[in-house]
Amino acid sequence: MPQQVPTVTVPDLPAALPEGVTLLDVREPEEWAAGHAPDALHIPMGDLAARLGDLPADSEVFVVCRSGGRSARVTAFLNANGWDAKNVEGGMQSWHASGRPMTSDAGDPTVI
């Protein structure tokens, strides 16, 4: 049975993340470039172990990917290593469908 991880839905996230809260996007660079939340921190899942120092240790972390699978694994990893992390259910697909703001490196933001 897969390990259960703490989860939050997009509507339950505050519209503006308060101080001490990090939205961590763990998607690949091309996914990030196509569209992401404006204030997110981008660390691809495969780079996370090497870049843990980039993640504030005293921050509550909401982890997002495209649909929630990768972010669930990252959430479990972070919680096992001392962070207070929650998986964003439905990922950026839910973020986009909920009408939350997005930006992209070029063109209209989208989720790929």
N, C-alpha and C positions, 0 to 999 in steps of 0.2 A: 504494500500500500504506500503511495507517495506521501512524503512528509507534508503536513499542512503548514501553510505559511500565513502570517497575518496579511489581510487583504483590505483594500479600500476601493470603493467605486469612484469613478470620476465625479459624479454629482456630490459626493461627500468631501471632496477636496475643496479647500478654500479657493476662491477665485484668484486671490493674490496670496502667494505663500508667505507666511509670516517669517520673521527673523528666526533663525535656528532650524529651518526646514529646507531640505534639499530635494529637488526632483532630479533623480538620476536616470538618464536615458542610456540603456545598454545596447542599443541597436548598432548595426554596422554603419560605417561612414556614409555609404550611399543612401541608406535609409534616413539618416540624420539630415543629410544635405537636401533630401526631397521635402522634408517638413518635420518640424519639432516645436515643442513648447518654448516660448521665448526665453524663459529663465532657467531652463534645464541645464544640468551639467552632463556633458557627453563623455562617457567612458565605455567603449565597446566591451561586451561581456568577456571576450577573450583577452582583453588588456587589464581587466579589473585587478587581478592579484598583484600585478606589477605596479599598479597605480593607486593602491589603497591610500597612500599618503595624500592624494588629491581630494579625498573625500573627508569632509570635516568629521572628526571623531565624536564631537558632542552634538551632532545634528540629527534630527529625526529625518529619515530618508524614505521617500516614496520612489519606488523603482518601476520604471516603465520600459516596455519593448513594443513590438508591433501589436501582439494580441494577448500577452500575459504569460506565456510559457517560459521564455528566457528570464524574464524579470522575476518569476517565482523562484527559479533556481538561484538567482543572484540574491534575492531576499533571504532565502534560507542560509546561504553562505555568509552574508553580512550579519545576520542575527547570531549565527554560530561564532562569529568573530568579534562580538561586542557592540555592534551597532543596533539601533532601534529602527528597523526597516519594515516597510509594508509594501506588498505588491499592488500595483494599480491594475485592478481587474479589467480585462478587455483591452489594455494597453492603449497605444496611440489610435487604434481604430475607434475605441470608445471615446477617447479625447476629442477626436475629429467629429465623430457623430454627435457629440454633446455640444458642438459649437464653440469649444474652447479655443482661445487664440493660438495660432500657429504661425511660424515664419519658416522661410526656406533660404537656401543659399542662392537660388535662382528660380524665378517663375513663381507660379501659384503654389502654395504649400499643399502637399498631399502626403498620404501614408502609403508607403510601398513595402 
